[in-house]
Structure formats: structure tokens, C-alpha cells
Amino acid sequence: MPLALGTAAVVLVVLLWELARPRALPALVSLRARLQLRSREAAQIGYDPGRERRAEQRARELLRSCVDHEDWAMYRDLGFLRVWGGLGERAHAAGASYAYLIYPHRPLVAYVPQTGALLNEYCVTFPDHTRPYGSARLPDSDDVLAKWMALHADERRLIEEANMHLPGRQIDPERVRRDLVRLSRWERERSDGATDIVRAA
Amino acid sequence: MKLLRMKPGHGEILLAEGDVEVHEEEQRLIEAFRRELDAGMWAAVPSERTDGRRRAELVKRFSDVPRDAERVIFFPRAAGGALRTAR
């Protein structure tokens, strides 16, 4: 009895396979091709450090060509930009009542230049939903330039788009305070350097 | 005038280039400009003020772009950023 059942089961499986084969084989081939294609695509859009480095170099050149020389030097030396608040015609007034620090892929940090008091974090991103290489994230310097342009052109609009938080939500306030000290020292050194050049002349 | 677009994994790419005083080239620039805005991009025109300071202006129409502008830079529109804590 078990032998008969086993034989019947084998025959049934063979018959089913024979019936399904005309459809199953092309489906299997198609599935295999799709998996190979997906694998190739995944390899193409995977993280490529060389490509990212070249992208960042291009982005740095673009940033340098758009911002003031002093701003470029600030970003190059310190890794962030300072933009005065209350933009428009007062955009470069050192006496502005507040200013922003722009970090790549980090929130804007608003602070009071006179006291160094931190005001808010404004979390804003520029996601490219086309995800050309599998990522929606711009190169660091492009992110900084996008923030710089948006702040200069329409500060209110950018701030309205941002998520506002108290200081410390994403960036350690101690780090920001250290960066403000570095910025102050950097400006003093540049100012002293410029004075020395004038004296030497 | 050059139309540039920031692109993840690449840096900026050149979308179109032409002389706005040449009708065909201007039309090509206008088409590329509209395409980017329709795709949800912001368009900024970097420029220099009379005091030598650099600035940028957001534009919504090609007619708002100064005729002597050298570049228009497109970048993805701003969105409220991540809410996660990432120190």
C-alpha cells in the first residue's frame, strides 16, 4: 500500500511538472534575468567613495565660486559658514542681532553674536527624490551652498520650511560654543594678519 | 548663461548653456528652466552686489533672471529635516 501511494505521488509530480513546464521554464528564466538585472543595478548605485569624493570636489569649487572670499576661507578652515541674520540689505552687517552657523547636513544654528547665546536649531534638508545614485543626499558643500543661497535669497521662506528645535536637539551645544570660539580666534588672526601686511607695506 | 543643477553623487551638472540674445538658445534655456521648476527644484541666481559682496536670489520665472546672469543654479527644494537625534 505505501509503495503504491509513493509511486502514485511520483507519477503525479511528474505529470504536474510536464503540464507546468511550458510556463514554468520561461518564468524561471525571466525571474533569473530580473534578479541579475537588480543585482547589476544595485552594484551600479552602491556607495562609491571615489565618486562621492569627486562630487564633493566639484561642489567645493561651485561653493567657492558663489560665496565671498572670506566666507570660503571660513568654510575651508573651520568647516562651517556664518551668515548674518535679518538678511536682505543688512545681510553683511556685523551688528546683526542674530546669525546662523551653516554646517553640512546638520541643522542651521541661530545664535546671538554679541553674547554667543544659542537660540534655535533649524533642521532643513534638500532631498533630491530622483535619487540618481541611490541617495537623495547632496554633497556636503552643495548642501552648504543651498543653505547659503536660500538664506540670502529668502531667509523667511527657508526658516518656515525648517523644523525648529531648541539648541542641542541634533548638535551638541558645547561643540557649537567651541566652534564660536574657533571662529572668533580665526577672525582675530585674519584681522591681525591683514594689519601686519598693511604695516609691512 | 549656464543652467546648472546640484546632483547627489555627482556635484553640479550642466543642464543647458546658451546666449539669451539668440532666440533659439533662449528658448532652449527657457524649456530647461521650466522643466527643473516643474520637477520641484528651486532656482537661484548667484550675483555680486555693487559693494563687491556676493549674494543670491531665488527666481520663479525665467523672465526674473537678470539678462546678464552667468549662472542659474537649481537645487532640490527645502524640506523640514530629520527629527531623529544624531549627535
Interface residues (C-beta under 8 A of the other chain):
Chain A: D48 R51 E52 R54 A55 E56 Q57 R58 A59 L62 S65 C66 V67 D68 D71 A91 H92 P107 C123 V124 T125 F126 P127 D128 H129 T130 R131 P132 Y133 G134 S135 A136 R137 L138 P139 D142 L145 A146 W148 M149 A150 H152 A153 D154 R157 L158 E161 A162 N163 R169 Q170 I171 D172
Chain B: L4 M6 K7 P8 G9 H10 G11 E12 A39 G40 W42 A44 P46 R53 R54 R55 A56 E57 L58 I73 F75 P76 R77 A78 A79 G80 G81 A82 L83 R84 T85 A86 R87
